[in-house]
Amino acid sequence: MRLIPTSRAGALLRFAIGAVIVVVFTATTTAVAGLLQFKQAAKDISATPAIKHADVTIANPGNPQTILIIGSDHRAGASFSSANTDTMMLVRLDPSSYTINVLSIPRDLQVQIPEGGSLLTAKLNSAYSVGGPNLLLKVLHGQVFPALHVNHIIDINFGGFEALVNAIGCVYTDVDHRYYNNTALTGYSSINIQAGYQKLCGSDALSFVRFRHTDNDIVRNSRQQDFIRWAKNQFPVSALLSSRDTLLKIFGAHTQTDPDLHTVDGLINLFNLVAFSDSHTIKQIPFPAIILPCTPQQAKTGNPPCYVTADSGAEQHAFNMLMTPTVVRPAAAGGGSHGGPATAGGGGPTSAGASATPPDPADGKAQVAALGSVGFPIYYPRVIASGSSYEPITPDEYPRGYQIHDQGGVARPSYRLVLVLNPTLGQYYGVQGTTWLDPPILRNPNQTRMVNGKRLSLYLNGRKLAVVGWRTPRADYWISNTLTDALSNQQMIAIAASLTRA
């Protein structure tokens, strides 16, 4: 089953903001605290009015906190009736956890919204248009997560997203496949981003995280959460100190929060927690969505709407995962070749069995031939995930040879091979090569392992492998999982271990 997104001609750009705001808010409050400038921070954040009557619970200092992050096109002071939200994300910060837990809720989730004395069946994001953040939170608490108690609400608009991304110097992003759309032909927002690891700035980053023209809410939520991890890995607190004043002003101008974050005490309370969590990794909690059938006509007209549903027991399980601290530190680099979460799913790391199979040798060789010379050795996998195939060779699209400009501005020859597992579900994975040694995505592996004579670096997203990297003296190579981590850990390791020089 597939959800096809709706579109409304003339609507303002709608976007997903969760990807950056946790990083930026953490960094700016930490930087401010180091300079004893909480008063100025409270003044900057108060550039927009606080959310009135916010149903938040003020946590005691040092206690865990749950933050509701909303990405919207709402302008402070304007009516919510013309506003839209595409992002609703719960973030759990817990001093006893080794991870920051993140759970995105689909905007198309079917709920009952109180309006005019009756209940209206509608999508969850409609609650925001009817009653703003407070009604959205009320519906979440009453119908999705009964045990939910939010400590803070952060609602940021699309202008803030672009400005924040540009202010931090843009974000290196692992783009899984070609994203293209022409508004004149489809009515959806335009986008033109090629596959491969690259730096995305304001408008392109915005287009990337909010894209849903050919996939669904679940894929888009995963894309947003991946963006969080990439941004956080790239920009630790120390790297953002010099931009603290600019970031706070942007944050304040484009963001509405609960009243407690307009106070010095509220900022200090949250600062103590986020500063402690700065070194923690992001753990993505999947929402147990059931995507109902949706025809192109429904998607175009919205009649009847395209809904997402979920089993209440599965929703409660996801919520419990969000609230449960990670009490075992993720495996450190050099974790050896035995045990650890990278072997989850059974079997040895090289015995992929039926889960990974040799492709037609001509397919890989054709991809290499289409790349031509990229200025360094090309490696391609001898095994791929069962049921997957290379994207068809298309001029100026697949495969892609290009240059990445590193953080020093130096052009680094690179290439990307894209394989598709299930395009309906937005499942693409990739083989990346670049002469940029130590790009941000390959820093701080959770574990390393020797497989087939290769020292592989393993990068976990929760218990699933998001990236498996390998380095030669001349270049870095890696296998990127799908946005929803559809490939098993076994498959990821087997594919990376099979990399063969053309």
C-alpha distance (Angstrom), angle and dihedral (degrees) to the residues before:
residue distance angle dihedral
M1 . . .
R2 3.75 . .
L3 3.76 135.7 .
I4 3.79 115.0 -142.4
P5 3.80 113.0 -159.8
T6 3.76 124.5 -115.7
S7 3.77 123.0 -124.6
R8 3.81 133.4 -159.8
A9 3.78 118.1 -160.8
G10 3.78 114.0 -124.8
A11 3.80 94.7 15.1
L12 3.77 118.5 142.5
L13 3.77 117.4 -102.4
R14 3.77 110.9 -81.0
F15 3.71 122.1 -158.6
A16 3.77 151.7 169.9
I17 3.78 115.0 -105.3
G18 3.78 104.4 170.6
A19 3.79 90.1 91.9
V20 3.79 96.3 75.3
I21 3.74 110.4 15.4
V22 3.81 97.5 77.0
V23 3.78 90.3 52.1
V24 3.79 95.0 45.5
F25 3.78 95.9 43.1
T26 3.79 91.1 48.7
A27 3.77 92.7 48.2
T28 3.78 97.4 44.5
T29 3.78 95.9 47.5
T30 3.78 90.3 47.1
A31 3.78 91.9 49.4
V32 3.76 92.0 47.5
A33 3.78 92.4 49.5
G34 3.76 90.9 53.8
L35 3.80 88.6 57.2
L36 3.79 96.2 41.8
Q37 3.80 91.6 -120.0
F38 3.77 101.4 133.6
K39 3.78 91.8 128.7
Q40 3.77 91.8 57.8
A41 3.80 90.3 45.9
A42 3.81 90.7 53.5
K43 3.80 89.1 49.1
D44 3.82 92.6 50.5
I45 3.80 92.9 48.3
S46 3.80 89.7 48.6
A47 3.81 90.9 62.3
T48 3.81 84.3 101.4
P49 3.82 122.9 43.2
A50 3.79 119.7 -96.5
I51 3.80 120.0 -106.6
K52 3.80 104.3 -92.9
H53 3.82 119.5 -127.0
A54 3.81 91.9 2.8
D55 3.80 108.5 -176.1
V56 3.79 96.5 -134.7
T57 3.79 131.5 141.1
I58 3.80 114.0 -134.9
A59 3.79 107.5 -133.2
N60 3.77 122.9 -140.2
P61 3.82 114.0 -108.6
G62 3.79 111.2 -79.9
N63 3.81 95.1 16.4
P64 3.83 122.7 122.1
Q65 3.79 116.4 -91.3
T66 3.80 135.5 -153.8
I67 3.80 117.1 -150.4
L68 3.82 125.9 -163.7
I69 3.80 109.9 -148.0
I70 3.80 118.3 -165.0
G71 3.78 126.3 -170.7
S72 3.80 111.4 -158.7
D73 3.77 146.1 150.4
H74 3.82 90.4 -124.0
R75 3.79 118.0 132.7
A76 3.79 115.1 -146.2
G77 3.79 111.6 -100.5
A78 3.81 94.5 17.9
S79 3.79 125.7 111.2
F80 3.79 117.7 -87.9
S81 3.82 90.4 -138.5
S82 3.81 91.1 86.6
A83 3.81 95.3 37.4
N84 3.79 128.5 101.4
T85 3.77 134.9 -164.9
D86 3.77 125.5 -157.5
T87 3.79 96.9 174.1
M88 3.78 130.7 60.2
M89 3.77 113.0 165.9
L90 3.81 133.1 170.7
V91 3.81 116.4 -150.5
R92 3.81 120.8 -167.1
L93 3.81 118.3 -157.5
D94 3.80 112.9 -172.1
P95 3.83 124.6 170.4
S96 3.82 89.6 -149.8
S97 3.82 92.5 56.0
Y98 3.79 129.9 84.5
T99 3.81 90.6 -149.8
I100 3.80 139.9 53.3
N101 3.81 103.3 -127.7
V102 3.80 118.0 -143.1
L103 3.82 128.8 -171.2
S104 3.80 122.9 -178.6
I105 3.81 119.3 -157.3
P106 3.83 117.2 -147.7
R107 3.79 114.0 -111.3
D108 3.84 89.5 -142.0
L109 3.81 94.7 56.3
Q110 3.81 109.1 136.6
V111 3.82 112.3 -118.2
Q112 3.80 141.7 151.0
I113 3.80 112.9 -104.9
P114 3.82 121.3 -162.7
E115 3.79 109.6 -127.2
G116 3.79 130.2 156.7
G117 3.79 93.8 -7.8
S118 3.78 95.3 -52.9
L119 3.80 139.0 79.2
L120 3.78 118.4 -102.5
T121 3.81 122.0 -160.3
A122 3.79 105.3 -131.1
K123 3.78 145.8 130.4
L124 3.78 118.4 -69.8
N125 3.80 93.1 -114.5
S126 3.82 88.6 61.3
A127 3.81 88.3 70.0
Y128 3.80 87.6 67.0
S129 3.81 92.3 52.2
V130 3.80 91.1 49.2
G131 3.80 100.8 43.4
G132 3.80 110.8 -1.7
P133 3.81 124.8 -128.2
N134 3.80 94.1 -28.1
L135 3.81 95.5 58.4
L136 3.79 90.6 41.8
L137 3.80 89.8 55.0
K138 3.81 91.3 45.4
V139 3.81 91.4 54.7
L140 3.80 92.1 45.6
H141 3.79 91.0 51.4
G142 3.79 95.9 42.4
Q143 3.80 101.5 42.4
V144 3.81 111.6 15.6
F145 3.81 111.2 28.5
P146 3.84 110.2 14.8
A147 3.82 92.5 -178.1
L148 3.82 93.7 52.7
H149 3.80 117.3 126.5
V150 3.79 114.7 172.6
N151 3.79 121.8 -151.3
H152 3.81 97.5 -169.0
I153 3.81 139.7 11.9
I154 3.82 121.9 -150.5
D155 3.81 117.3 -173.8
I156 3.82 114.7 -179.0
N157 3.79 128.8 176.7
F158 3.79 130.9 -134.7
G159 3.80 95.5 -100.1
G160 3.78 88.7 59.5
F161 3.79 92.1 52.6
E162 3.80 94.8 55.4
A163 3.81 93.0 43.0
L164 3.82 93.6 48.4
V165 3.80 93.7 48.3
N166 3.79 91.0 50.2
A167 3.80 92.6 44.8
I168 3.80 93.6 55.6
G169 3.80 91.3 49.7
C170 3.84 99.1 -98.2
V171 3.81 126.0 -78.8
Y172 3.81 129.9 -91.7
T173 3.78 103.5 -126.2
D174 3.81 131.9 -166.8
V175 3.82 99.3 -136.5
D176 3.80 108.0 -159.9
H177 3.82 100.2 -157.9
R178 3.81 143.2 -13.6
Y179 3.80 113.6 -59.6
Y180 3.79 112.4 -160.5
N181 3.77 135.0 157.5
N182 3.80 134.3 152.7
T183 3.80 112.5 -148.7
A184 3.80 91.8 -154.4
L185 3.80 90.2 62.7
T186 3.80 103.2 37.5
G187 3.80 110.0 18.7
Y188 3.80 90.6 -123.7
S189 3.79 120.9 116.2
S190 3.80 114.6 -80.9
I191 3.78 120.5 -106.2
N192 3.80 134.0 168.0
I193 3.82 114.1 177.4
Q194 3.79 123.1 148.8
A195 3.80 124.1 -140.0
G196 3.79 120.5 -94.8
Y197 3.79 143.3 63.8
Q198 3.81 109.1 -51.2
K199 3.78 146.1 138.7
L200 3.81 114.7 -88.9
C201 3.78 120.8 -163.6
G202 3.81 132.4 -166.8
S203 3.80 108.9 -57.8
D204 3.81 95.5 28.5
A205 3.80 91.6 47.3
L206 3.81 89.1 49.3
S207 3.80 92.0 50.1
F208 3.80 91.5 47.6
V209 3.81 98.3 51.1
R210 3.82 95.3 43.3
F211 3.82 97.4 42.8
R212 3.81 114.4 125.8
H213 3.82 104.7 144.2
T214 3.82 96.5 114.5
D215 3.81 102.4 17.8
N216 3.81 136.9 41.1
D217 3.78 145.0 -103.5
I218 3.80 93.7 -85.1
V219 3.79 94.1 54.1
R220 3.78 91.5 45.8
N221 3.80 92.3 49.5
S222 3.80 89.1 51.7
R223 3.81 90.0 49.1
Q224 3.80 90.3 53.5
Q225 3.79 92.9 48.8
D226 3.80 91.8 47.8
F227 3.80 87.9 52.6
I228 3.81 87.8 55.4
R229 3.80 91.1 55.4
W230 3.80 93.6 46.6
A231 3.80 92.6 48.7
K232 3.80 94.2 45.5
N233 3.81 92.5 48.5
Q234 3.78 90.8 49.0
F235 3.80 98.7 44.8
P236 3.80 116.9 40.9
V237 3.79 116.5 -179.8
S238 3.80 93.9 -95.1
A239 3.79 91.3 57.8
L240 3.83 92.5 57.7
L241 3.79 100.9 47.9
S242 3.79 93.8 98.3
S243 3.82 91.8 55.6
R244 3.80 97.3 45.4
D245 3.82 97.3 113.7
T246 3.80 94.1 47.8
L247 3.80 93.1 45.9
L248 3.79 93.5 50.4
K249 3.80 92.8 49.5
I250 3.80 91.4 50.0
F251 3.78 90.6 45.9
G252 3.80 92.3 50.5
A253 3.80 95.0 45.6
H254 3.81 95.2 52.5
T255 3.80 104.1 29.8
Q256 3.79 137.9 78.0
T257 3.79 119.2 -163.0
D258 3.77 138.2 173.8
P259 3.84 114.3 -78.7
D260 3.82 94.1 -103.7
L261 3.82 91.1 68.6
H262 3.79 88.8 57.4
T263 3.80 89.5 66.2
V264 3.80 131.6 78.4
D265 3.82 91.8 -127.8
G266 3.80 91.8 51.5
L267 3.80 92.6 50.4
I268 3.79 93.2 47.6
N269 3.80 91.1 49.7
L270 3.80 92.4 52.2
F271 3.80 92.8 39.6
N272 3.79 92.7 58.9
L273 3.79 89.4 55.1
V274 3.81 100.0 42.8
A275 3.79 92.7 44.3
F276 3.79 88.7 55.5
S277 3.83 90.0 48.1
D278 3.80 96.6 49.5
S279 3.80 94.0 100.6
H280 3.81 93.2 45.7
T281 3.78 120.8 108.1
I282 3.79 124.5 -123.6
K283 3.82 115.7 -102.8
Q284 3.79 114.0 -163.2
I285 3.80 116.3 -148.1
P286 3.83 111.4 -157.5
F287 3.80 118.0 -133.3
P288 3.85 110.1 -129.2
A289 3.79 94.4 -124.5
I290 3.79 124.7 175.7
I291 3.79 106.2 -156.0
L292 3.80 109.9 -148.8
P293 3.81 122.8 -145.5
C294 3.78 114.7 -85.5
T295 3.79 128.5 -176.4
P296 3.82 123.7 -144.8
Q297 3.81 88.4 -112.4
Q298 3.81 91.1 55.2
A299 3.77 90.2 48.6
K300 3.78 91.9 50.7
T301 3.79 98.8 44.7
G302 3.80 101.9 25.5
N303 3.80 89.3 -134.0
P304 2.94 108.2 147.1
P305 3.81 97.0 12.2
C306 3.80 123.2 -119.5
Y307 3.80 106.5 -116.7
V308 3.79 139.5 -165.7
T309 3.80 117.8 -150.5
A310 3.80 134.8 -177.4
D311 3.78 140.4 -163.6
S312 3.80 110.3 -103.6
G313 3.80 92.1 -134.2
A314 3.80 90.9 52.6
E315 3.80 90.1 48.1
Q316 3.79 90.2 53.3
H317 3.82 90.4 49.2
A318 3.82 91.0 52.6
F319 3.81 90.2 48.7
N320 3.81 90.8 50.5
M321 3.80 89.3 51.9
L322 3.81 89.6 51.5
M323 3.80 92.3 51.8
T324 3.81 96.9 41.9
P325 3.83 113.9 94.6
T326 3.79 119.7 -130.3
V327 3.78 100.2 -118.0
V328 3.81 97.8 179.0
R329 3.78 115.2 70.3
P330 3.82 112.1 -122.3
A331 3.80 110.5 -102.3
A332 3.79 113.2 -83.2
A333 3.78 125.8 -129.5
G334 3.77 112.6 -78.2
G335 3.78 92.0 37.7
G336 3.78 91.7 150.6
S337 3.77 131.1 -128.4
H338 3.78 102.2 -66.6
G339 3.78 136.1 71.7
G340 3.79 126.3 -14.8
P341 3.78 128.6 113.1
A342 3.80 93.3 -69.5
T343 3.81 89.1 80.9
A344 3.79 94.3 52.7
G345 3.76 111.7 137.0
G346 3.79 97.4 48.1
G347 3.75 134.6 -92.2
G348 3.77 131.6 66.7
P349 3.78 121.7 -59.2
T350 3.79 94.2 -107.1
S351 3.81 98.8 39.1
A352 3.78 99.0 81.7
G353 3.81 90.9 158.7
A354 3.78 112.2 -177.6
S355 3.79 92.4 -11.2
A356 3.82 94.2 77.6
T357 3.78 127.1 30.8
P358 3.81 137.8 -178.5
P359 3.81 110.6 -96.2
D360 3.77 122.9 -138.8
P361 3.84 101.4 -71.1
A362 3.79 89.0 -134.3
D363 3.81 90.9 61.6
G364 3.79 95.6 60.8
K365 3.78 92.8 41.0
A366 3.80 90.9 50.3
Q367 3.80 90.2 52.7
V368 3.81 90.8 50.4
A369 3.80 91.4 47.3
A370 3.80 90.8 50.7
L371 3.80 90.1 52.6
G372 3.79 92.7 54.0
S373 3.79 115.6 -176.5
V374 3.80 115.4 -10.6
G375 3.81 96.4 173.3
F376 3.83 97.9 -102.8
P377 3.83 137.2 50.1
I378 3.80 116.8 -62.6
Y379 3.80 118.5 -140.5
Y380 3.79 123.9 -168.4
P381 3.84 130.3 -179.8
R382 3.79 122.6 -97.9
V383 3.81 89.7 -156.1
I384 3.79 129.7 40.2
A385 3.81 134.3 -177.6
S386 3.79 114.2 -72.6
G387 3.78 111.2 -99.5
S388 3.80 94.1 21.2
S389 3.79 130.7 108.7
Y390 3.79 140.7 -179.6
E391 3.76 116.8 -85.6
P392 3.82 107.8 -103.2
I393 3.78 114.4 -91.0
T394 3.80 107.7 -97.1
P395 3.82 125.0 174.2
D396 3.82 112.1 -104.2
E397 3.82 91.3 3.2
Y398 3.84 119.2 55.5
P399 2.99 124.8 57.2
R400 3.77 99.4 15.9
G401 3.79 128.9 -150.8
Y402 3.79 112.7 -175.4
Q403 3.80 146.0 129.8
I404 3.79 129.2 -93.1
H405 3.79 117.0 -152.7
D406 3.79 105.7 -139.0
Q407 3.81 125.7 -144.7
G408 3.79 89.4 -82.9
G409 3.81 92.1 52.6
V410 3.81 94.1 -108.6
A411 3.81 115.1 143.7
R412 3.82 110.9 -122.3
P413 3.83 120.1 -164.6
S414 3.83 109.7 -121.6
Y415 3.79 143.4 165.1
R416 3.80 138.8 -160.9
L417 3.79 130.7 -155.8
V418 3.81 113.7 -165.6
L419 3.80 124.5 -154.5
V420 3.78 124.5 -171.6
L421 3.79 123.0 -143.6
N422 3.81 100.3 170.8
P423 3.82 118.9 -10.2
T424 3.81 92.2 -171.7
L425 3.81 88.9 62.3
G426 3.81 93.3 39.5
Q427 3.82 92.5 -112.3
Y428 3.80 112.2 158.0
Y429 3.79 127.1 148.2
G430 3.76 130.3 -171.8
V431 3.78 151.8 -152.2
Q432 3.80 112.6 -138.9
G433 3.79 129.2 -170.0
T434 3.80 128.2 179.4
T435 3.79 140.3 158.8
W436 3.80 88.0 -134.0
L437 3.79 101.1 108.2
D438 3.81 114.5 -150.6
P439 3.84 101.4 9.5
P440 3.83 113.5 -176.8
I441 3.81 93.6 -100.0
L442 3.83 90.9 61.7
R443 3.79 97.8 47.6
N444 3.80 121.0 110.2
P445 3.82 103.4 12.1
N446 3.79 117.1 -159.2
Q447 3.78 92.3 -136.1
T448 3.81 143.3 -6.8
R449 3.78 125.9 -142.8
M450 3.80 137.7 -178.6
V451 3.81 110.8 -128.9
N452 3.82 124.9 165.1
G453 3.79 90.2 -13.8
K454 3.81 93.1 -53.4
R455 3.80 123.7 114.3
L456 3.78 101.0 -137.4
S457 3.82 123.7 -162.1
L458 3.80 113.0 -144.5
Y459 3.81 123.6 -151.7
L460 3.79 116.9 -168.2
N461 3.78 131.8 -154.0
G462 3.78 99.3 -164.6
R463 3.82 102.1 -49.6
K464 3.81 95.2 -27.2
L465 3.78 124.9 89.9
A466 3.79 110.6 -117.5
V467 3.82 96.4 175.5
V468 3.81 136.4 12.3
G469 3.81 113.8 -165.2
W470 3.80 136.2 -167.7
R471 3.80 129.9 -173.8
T472 3.79 133.8 -153.0
P473 3.81 124.5 -175.4
R474 3.80 89.5 -95.5
A475 3.80 106.6 35.8
D476 3.79 150.4 8.0
Y477 3.81 122.0 -118.9
W478 3.76 130.8 -174.2
I479 3.79 145.7 172.1
S480 3.81 115.0 -131.5
N481 3.79 119.4 -154.4
T482 3.80 121.2 -136.5
L483 3.80 116.8 -83.3
T484 3.81 89.3 -100.6
D485 3.85 92.5 44.3
A486 3.81 90.8 -117.1
L487 3.82 93.9 161.4
S488 3.79 114.5 84.8
N489 3.80 120.8 -121.3
Q490 3.79 87.1 -110.7
Q491 3.79 91.8 55.7
M492 3.80 93.7 46.3
I493 3.80 93.0 52.9
A494 3.80 93.8 43.1
I495 3.81 92.5 51.3
A496 3.80 93.3 47.5
A497 3.80 92.4 45.9
S498 3.83 89.8 53.3
L499 3.83 95.4 57.8
T500 3.79 106.8 135.3
R501 3.78 130.1 -170.8
A502 3.78 113.0 -112.1
